[in-house]
Every structure is written in C-alpha cells, then in structure tokens.
Amino acid sequence: MWELTALLLLATLEKPILSLHPPWTTIFKGERVTLRCDGYHPLLLELRPISTLWYLGHLLLPSHKKSIEVQTPGVYRCQTRGAPVSDPIHLSVSNDWLILQVPYAAVFEGEPLVMRCRGWYDKVVYKLHYYHDGQPVRYFHSSANYTVPQARASDSGSYQCSGTMRIPVESAPMFSAKVAVTVQEARHAAAVRLLQVQSRRAPLRLGRRVHRPRAGSRGAGIALVRGCYRQPQRSETQPLAAASGAGFSPGRGVHHRPGPTGRGFGAR
C-alpha cells in the first residue's frame, strides 16, 4: 500500500506540459490561438476528471478545461490538481503590417530552426528579406519560411524580416519587430531528454524486492533495488561450498519488462 502511495505522490510532482497551437508566439490583433495543458497522472484512480487551472500573469482564469482559446497578450501558465505550475508561454499581439513568427518551444543544437515573416492577415509579402543580428541572411521573391536545417549556438541572436505588400499598390519596404532567438547546447538537450525519459517512461521501482528461484533452478536469487539487478549476499546458513559453486541465473520466473514506447510523456 505504501508503494502505491509513494507512486501517487511522485506523480503529483510532475509539471504539466503547456503547448501552443499554432506554435507561434506572436499573432495579429484579433487572432486566436489554442493553449493545451497536459498533466501526468498514470495511477490517479479518480472517477471525476482532472481539473485544470489557468493563469494569465498572476490572474486566475475562469476556465477549467484541458485547452483554451486566447487572444490576450501576456504570460500563460497552467496547473493540474496536485502538480506544480507549468513552464510559461509568452504570447505577443501585434498591430504591425509585418510580424516575424518563431516557435514557442526551445530549439537545441542540431534541430531545425524555422521562422516565418507574415503579412497582415496573410497578405503576400514580396521582396522578402530575413536578417540575423542586422545582417541579411536570406532573400525570397515572395512569402516563404526561413529554415536553418541544423541550428548551432552561433544561430542565436536577434532576427527581423522586411518586405513589401500590395495594398492595393506595392508599398514601401516595411520591417517587422526584432525577435530574440536562443539555440541551446545539444548536451543540455540530451540531459533534459534523459531526465524526461527516466521520470516519465521508465518503470519506477521503490524499495527492495527479492525474487527466489523455483526449486531445481541454479540461481541463489536476485534482489531488485531501484531498477537494478544484483546477486544477494550469501546467507549465514548457506554452506560455503554451495555458495561458491552457485552461479547467477534469473530462472524462469524473471522477465525484463520493457518500458512503454512512444514520444509522449507516459500515459495520460
């Protein structure tokens, strides 16, 4: 019983995952985006659904749904019952003719970095330039995304775009606001993902449990301690000759249980 209680307590320590759809942090005034809060409760046996708390800054929003539509700029967070508050998402709203849209999620070295220069309510942008730290890096005749296939730390910095629009005649060049982009180190990404895999996918074993082999098997038994297998120490009553001749064998009753597969963070 205490093992189940400990597992439930550990599950409540997982931060919910807050995501943004579409995944751009800047939108035009009057547009809406969807925020989704995914909590992690693998063993929470409750008949009623898990409610969600939503925050805009320090203001508690009235919705308790898993996802909400928003159009107000600010810093959003969410929280599921018994869990810490999620990491924030900062949403910006613009009245400009051009906006530069970058992903809300962190970008790590080796991953693609995608951004797009968007005209007011999807008007086509002509003579499109992308800039990195004030220097032009790419030109397109008309609207197109700018992609760095494998981002590096040197790709961090300030980005901006410029172009013209036909409203109804072609305008003078217009510039978007500058947007800061940070590419994080790959080893940091590997460490974060390893922790996520260990905490959300790997089967959790608490305490110590000893498997004793069936009659006739050679092994002296194994001890399962925090997910690791090892031979137990020789019993005080076991003859020395028998102990020295016994080899390690998990026996027929031992199975290595694979962890769940998939990209998500455990069962939801």
C-alpha positions as CSV (number, residue, x, y, z in Angstrom):
1,M,0.0,0.0,0.0
2,W,2.8,2.4,0.9
3,E,4.4,1.8,-2.6
4,L,1.2,2.9,-4.3
5,T,1.0,6.0,-2.1
6,A,4.6,6.8,-2.9
7,L,4.0,6.4,-6.6
8,L,1.0,8.7,-6.5
9,L,3.0,11.3,-4.6
10,L,5.8,11.2,-7.2
11,A,3.3,11.5,-10.0
12,T,1.9,14.8,-8.5
13,L,5.4,16.3,-8.7
14,E,5.4,16.2,-12.5
15,K,5.0,19.6,-14.1
16,P,2.2,19.7,-16.7
17,I,3.3,20.3,-20.3
18,L,1.9,23.6,-21.8
19,S,1.8,23.8,-25.6
20,L,0.7,26.4,-28.1
21,H,-1.2,25.7,-31.4
22,P,-0.3,27.0,-33.9
23,P,3.2,27.1,-32.4
24,W,4.0,30.8,-32.9
25,T,4.5,33.3,-30.0
26,T,3.4,36.4,-32.0
27,I,0.0,36.9,-33.6
28,F,-2.0,39.7,-35.1
29,K,-4.6,41.6,-33.1
30,G,-8.0,39.8,-33.3
31,E,-6.5,36.3,-33.9
32,R,-6.8,33.4,-31.5
33,V,-4.5,30.6,-30.6
34,T,-5.1,27.4,-28.5
35,L,-3.3,26.6,-25.3
36,R,-3.2,23.0,-24.2
37,C,-2.3,21.7,-20.7
38,D,-1.2,18.0,-20.5
39,G,-0.8,16.6,-17.0
40,Y,0.8,13.3,-15.9
41,H,-1.3,11.1,-13.7
42,P,-0.5,7.4,-14.6
43,L,-2.0,5.9,-11.4
44,L,-4.5,8.5,-10.4
45,L,-7.7,6.5,-9.9
46,E,-10.5,9.0,-9.8
47,L,-14.0,9.0,-11.1
48,R,-14.2,12.7,-11.8
49,P,-12.0,14.3,-14.5
50,I,-8.8,16.2,-13.5
51,S,-9.5,19.9,-13.5
52,T,-7.0,22.4,-14.9
53,L,-6.2,25.9,-13.5
54,W,-5.1,28.6,-16.0
55,Y,-3.1,31.7,-15.2
56,L,-2.6,34.9,-17.2
57,G,0.3,36.5,-15.3
58,H,-1.0,36.3,-11.7
59,L,-4.7,36.3,-12.7
60,L,-6.6,33.1,-12.3
61,L,-8.7,32.5,-15.5
62,P,-12.3,31.1,-15.1
63,S,-11.8,28.0,-17.4
64,H,-11.0,24.6,-16.1
65,K,-10.8,22.8,-19.4
66,K,-7.8,21.0,-20.7
67,S,-7.4,23.5,-23.6
68,I,-8.5,27.1,-24.0
69,E,-8.5,29.7,-26.8
70,V,-6.8,33.0,-26.1
71,Q,-6.1,36.3,-27.8
72,T,-4.8,38.5,-25.0
73,P,-1.1,39.1,-24.8
74,G,0.8,38.0,-21.7
75,V,2.4,35.2,-19.9
76,Y,0.3,32.0,-19.6
77,R,0.8,29.0,-17.2
78,C,-1.4,26.1,-16.3
79,Q,-1.6,23.7,-13.3
80,T,-3.3,20.3,-12.8
81,R,-4.6,19.2,-9.4
82,G,-1.7,18.3,-7.1
83,A,1.0,19.3,-9.6
84,P,3.4,22.3,-9.8
85,V,2.7,25.1,-12.2
86,S,3.8,24.6,-15.8
87,D,6.6,26.5,-17.6
88,P,5.3,29.7,-19.1
89,I,4.4,30.7,-22.6
90,H,4.7,34.4,-23.6
91,L,2.1,35.4,-26.2
92,S,2.6,38.7,-28.1
93,V,-0.1,40.5,-30.1
94,S,0.9,43.0,-32.9
95,N,-0.8,45.7,-34.9
96,D,2.1,46.0,-37.4
97,W,1.9,45.1,-41.1
98,L,4.6,42.5,-40.7
99,I,5.4,40.1,-37.9
100,L,8.2,37.6,-37.5
101,Q,6.9,34.4,-36.0
102,V,9.2,32.0,-34.2
103,P,8.4,28.7,-32.3
104,Y,7.4,28.9,-28.6
105,A,9.4,25.8,-27.8
106,A,13.2,25.8,-27.1
107,V,15.5,25.0,-30.1
108,F,18.5,22.8,-29.5
109,E,21.7,22.4,-31.5
110,G,21.2,20.0,-34.4
111,E,17.5,20.6,-34.6
112,P,15.8,22.7,-37.4
113,L,15.1,26.3,-36.6
114,V,12.0,27.6,-38.6
115,M,10.6,31.1,-38.7
116,R,8.2,32.9,-40.9
117,C,7.6,36.5,-41.9
118,R,3.8,37.0,-42.1
119,G,1.9,39.9,-43.7
120,W,-1.2,41.4,-42.1
121,Y,-3.9,38.7,-42.2
122,D,-1.8,36.5,-44.6
123,K,-1.2,39.1,-47.3
124,V,1.6,38.0,-49.6
125,V,4.9,39.6,-48.7
126,Y,7.2,40.5,-51.7
127,K,10.9,41.2,-51.9
128,L,11.2,39.3,-48.5
129,H,14.5,39.6,-46.6
130,Y,15.4,37.9,-43.3
131,Y,18.1,39.4,-41.1
132,H,20.2,37.9,-38.3
133,D,21.8,40.5,-36.0
134,G,21.2,43.2,-38.5
135,Q,22.8,41.3,-41.4
136,P,20.7,39.9,-44.3
137,V,20.8,36.1,-44.4
138,R,18.1,35.1,-47.0
139,Y,16.1,36.7,-49.8
140,F,12.8,35.4,-51.3
141,H,10.8,36.8,-54.1
142,S,7.6,36.3,-52.1
143,S,6.3,34.8,-48.8
144,A,8.4,31.8,-47.6
145,N,9.6,30.4,-44.3
146,Y,13.3,30.7,-43.4
147,T,14.8,27.5,-42.1
148,V,18.1,26.6,-40.6
149,P,18.3,22.8,-41.1
150,Q,20.7,22.2,-38.2
151,A,20.8,25.0,-35.7
152,R,24.0,25.9,-33.9
153,A,24.7,28.1,-30.9
154,S,26.0,30.8,-33.4
155,D,22.5,31.0,-34.8
156,S,21.3,32.6,-31.6
157,G,20.6,36.3,-31.7
158,S,18.2,38.9,-33.0
159,Y,16.1,38.2,-36.1
160,Q,14.0,40.5,-38.2
161,C,12.3,40.5,-41.6
162,S,11.3,43.1,-44.2
163,G,9.3,43.2,-47.4
164,T,6.6,45.0,-49.4
165,M,2.9,44.3,-49.8
166,R,0.3,45.3,-52.4
167,I,-2.4,47.3,-50.5
168,P,-3.6,47.8,-53.3
169,V,-0.4,49.1,-54.9
170,E,3.0,47.9,-53.8
171,S,4.1,49.6,-50.6
172,A,7.5,50.8,-49.5
173,P,9.6,48.2,-47.6
174,M,8.3,47.5,-44.1
175,F,10.1,45.9,-41.2
176,S,8.9,43.6,-38.5
177,A,9.8,44.0,-34.9
178,K,13.0,42.2,-33.8
179,V,12.7,38.8,-32.1
180,A,15.3,37.2,-29.9
181,V,16.1,33.5,-30.6
182,T,18.3,31.3,-28.4
183,V,19.7,27.9,-29.6
184,Q,20.6,25.8,-26.6
185,E,23.5,23.4,-26.4
186,A,23.0,19.9,-27.6
187,R,24.3,18.3,-24.4
188,H,21.8,20.2,-22.4
189,A,19.1,18.8,-24.7
190,A,20.4,15.3,-24.2
191,A,20.4,15.8,-20.4
192,V,16.9,17.1,-20.3
193,R,15.5,14.3,-22.5
194,L,17.3,11.7,-20.4
195,L,15.7,13.0,-17.3
196,Q,12.3,13.1,-19.1
197,V,12.7,9.5,-20.2
198,Q,13.7,8.3,-16.8
199,S,11.0,10.2,-14.9
200,R,8.1,9.6,-17.4
201,R,8.8,6.4,-19.3
202,A,11.0,4.1,-17.2
203,P,9.1,1.8,-14.8
204,L,9.6,3.1,-11.2
205,R,10.7,0.5,-8.6
206,L,10.7,1.5,-5.0
207,G,12.3,-0.3,-2.1
208,R,13.7,-3.8,-2.3
209,R,12.1,-7.0,-3.5
210,V,13.8,-10.4,-3.7
211,H,13.0,-13.0,-6.2
212,R,13.6,-16.5,-5.1
213,P,14.1,-19.1,-7.8
214,R,11.9,-22.1,-8.2
215,A,13.0,-25.5,-6.9
216,G,15.7,-27.0,-9.1
217,S,17.0,-23.8,-10.6
218,R,20.7,-22.9,-10.1
219,G,20.5,-19.3,-9.0
220,A,20.6,-18.2,-5.4
221,G,18.0,-15.5,-6.2
222,I,18.3,-11.8,-7.2
223,A,17.5,-8.6,-5.4
224,L,15.7,-5.8,-7.3
225,V,16.8,-2.4,-5.9
226,R,15.7,0.8,-7.7
227,G,15.5,-0.9,-11.0
228,C,18.9,-2.7,-10.8
229,Y,19.6,-6.4,-10.5
230,R,22.3,-7.8,-8.3
231,Q,23.1,-11.1,-6.6
232,P,22.1,-11.1,-2.9
233,Q,24.7,-11.7,-0.3
234,R,25.4,-15.3,0.9
235,S,23.1,-16.4,3.7
236,E,24.7,-17.1,7.0
237,T,23.3,-20.6,7.0
238,Q,24.3,-21.4,3.4
239,P,27.3,-23.7,3.1
240,L,30.4,-22.0,1.8
241,A,30.9,-24.7,-0.9
242,A,27.4,-24.5,-2.2
243,A,27.6,-20.7,-2.3
244,S,30.9,-20.6,-4.2
245,G,29.6,-23.0,-6.8
246,A,26.2,-21.3,-7.4
247,G,26.2,-19.3,-10.5
248,F,23.8,-16.4,-11.2
249,S,20.7,-17.2,-13.1
250,P,17.5,-15.3,-13.0
251,G,15.5,-18.5,-13.5
252,R,12.3,-18.9,-15.5
253,G,10.3,-16.5,-13.4
254,V,12.3,-13.4,-14.1
255,H,11.3,-11.2,-17.1
256,H,12.8,-7.9,-18.1
257,R,9.8,-5.6,-18.6
258,P,10.4,-3.1,-21.3
259,G,9.3,0.4,-20.8
260,P,6.5,1.9,-22.8
261,T,7.3,3.2,-26.2
262,G,6.2,6.4,-28.0
263,R,7.0,10.1,-28.0
264,G,4.7,11.2,-25.3
265,F,5.5,11.6,-21.6
266,G,4.0,8.5,-20.3
267,A,0.3,7.5,-20.0
268,R,-2.2,10.3,-19.9
